[in-house]
Amino acid sequence: MSSTGIRSPWQVTWSVWHALFMREVLARTMGNRLGWFWMLAEPVAFIAIMVGIREMMGRMRLVTGAEFIPWLIVGITAFFLFRESFTRSLTAIEANQALFAYRQVKPIDPVLVRSTMEAVLKSVVLLILMVIGVLLGMDVLPDDPLGALFLWCSIWLLGLGGGLVMSIVVRLVPDTQHVVAMLMLPLFMLSGAIFPIQTMPHSIQVYLLYNPVLHGVELLRLEFFPGYTAISGVSLDYLWHWSLTMLALGLALHRRFESRLKAQ
């Protein structure tokens, strides 16, 4: 605070974000007594199911250049980072509608804060899984930690960009929220999070490469496992083109519909 007692716009914005962040964290972790448990249990359950399927198939689901379980941990947590940053942003505006009575709070604030909170929580989950993996003797530590951190943030920005856009669309056309929820499961299957895309025919891989989440998941695995061979055609440029386009579009839409969102 300045000597005159008047806060700068940045100080006001930071105070709003901090208050919203603490509110979201408490609601996410304390609103349900098993909140923390399910955040960790969901990826663990998927890993256990996929390992069980692999064992029943006689270890046919091999991954070249990486251990199967660490490969799963990276892929599943990366997709969950995108999914939660995206889907939990959809209801952020509606959940904080009463706060818009304060002129300092804008509709974009809860979207940014909720997506950031999900990034923090999913990072904690990944670190816990990595520690468990190391204790069990698995090679789950990234070969290039800085590169892995950069790709982790890139995947989050893709989810944030999608969340910014769809948070507007959902408020204007509420039924689209159900469509988004239905699309998440097939997107999970087609992003290479649990199935090696390399085993699919090339004619199918060509179409799957239109999915930017696939690029993020595969590139992140390359930073963890130096011997891993990603699907041919993955590109960091493609991932960032999607991320920056969605971020720019989302910010523009929030600017355009800010007064309408506050009035609803």
Residue pairs with C-beta under 8 A, 6 or more apart in sequence:
1 7
1 11
2 8
7 15
12 104
13 104
13 109
15 104
16 104
16 105
16 109
17 109
17 112
17 113
20 96
20 99
20 105
20 109
20 110
20 113
20 114
21 113
21 116
21 117
24 110
24 113
24 114
24 117
25 117
28 35
28 117
28 121
29 35
29 36
29 121
32 38
39 121
39 125
40 125
40 128
40 129
42 80
43 73
43 76
43 77
43 80
43 125
43 129
44 129
46 72
46 76
46 194
47 69
47 72
47 73
47 76
50 61
50 72
50 194
51 68
51 69
51 72
53 61
54 60
54 61
54 68
61 68
61 195
61 196
62 68
63 71
63 196
63 228
64 198
64 227
64 228
64 229
65 225
65 226
65 227
65 228
65 229
66 221
66 224
66 225
66 227
66 228
67 138
67 139
67 140
69 133
69 138
69 140
70 133
70 138
70 139
70 140
70 224
70 225
71 221
71 225
71 228
72 194
73 126
73 129
73 130
73 133
73 140
74 140
74 217
74 220
74 221
74 224
75 191
75 192
75 193
75 194
75 217
75 221
76 193
76 194
77 122
77 125
77 126
77 129
78 152
78 155
78 193
78 216
78 217
78 220
79 188
79 191
79 193
79 213
79 217
80 122
80 125
81 118
81 119
81 122
81 123
81 126
81 152
81 155
81 156
81 159
82 155
82 156
82 158
82 159
82 213
82 216
83 159
83 184
83 188
84 118
84 121
84 122
84 159
85 115
85 118
85 119
85 156
85 159
85 160
85 162
85 163
86 159
86 160
86 162
86 163
86 166
86 180
87 163
87 180
87 181
87 184
88 114
88 115
88 118
88 163
89 111
89 114
89 115
89 159
89 160
89 162
89 163
89 164
89 166
89 167
90 163
90 166
90 167
90 170
90 177
90 180
91 170
91 177
92 110
92 111
92 113
92 114
92 115
92 163
92 167
93 107
93 110
93 111
93 167
93 171
93 261
94 171
95 110
96 105
96 109
96 110
97 264
99 105
99 110
100 106
100 107
100 261
100 262
106 254
106 258
106 262
107 167
107 254
107 257
107 258
107 261
107 262
108 164
108 251
108 254
108 258
111 163
111 164
111 167
111 254
112 160
114 163
115 156
115 159
115 160
115 163
116 160
118 159
119 156
123 152
126 152
129 140
130 140
130 141
133 140
134 140
134 141
139 225
140 224
141 224
142 148
142 223
142 224
143 223
143 224
143 225
143 226
144 223
147 223
148 220
148 223
148 224
150 223
151 216
151 219
151 220
151 223
152 220
154 216
154 219
154 236
154 239
154 240
154 243
155 213
155 216
155 217
155 220
155 239
157 243
157 247
158 212
158 213
158 216
158 239
158 242
158 243
158 246
160 247
160 250
161 242
161 243
161 244
161 245
161 246
161 247
161 249
161 250
162 246
162 250
163 250
164 246
164 247
164 249
164 250
164 251
164 253
164 254
165 246
165 249
165 250
165 253
166 176
166 180
167 250
167 254
168 250
168 253
168 254
168 257
168 261
169 176
170 176
170 177
170 180
171 257
171 261
171 264
172 257
187 211
187 213
188 194
189 195
190 208
190 211
190 214
191 211
191 213
191 214
191 217
192 208
192 214
192 217
192 218
192 231
193 217
197 205
197 208
197 214
197 218
197 231
198 205
198 229
198 231
200 208
205 231
205 232
205 233
206 233
208 214
208 231
209 215
209 231
209 233
209 234
212 238
212 239
212 242
212 243
214 231
214 234
215 234
215 235
215 236
215 238
215 239
216 239
218 230
218 231
218 234
219 230
219 234
219 236
219 239
221 228
221 230
222 228
222 230
254 261
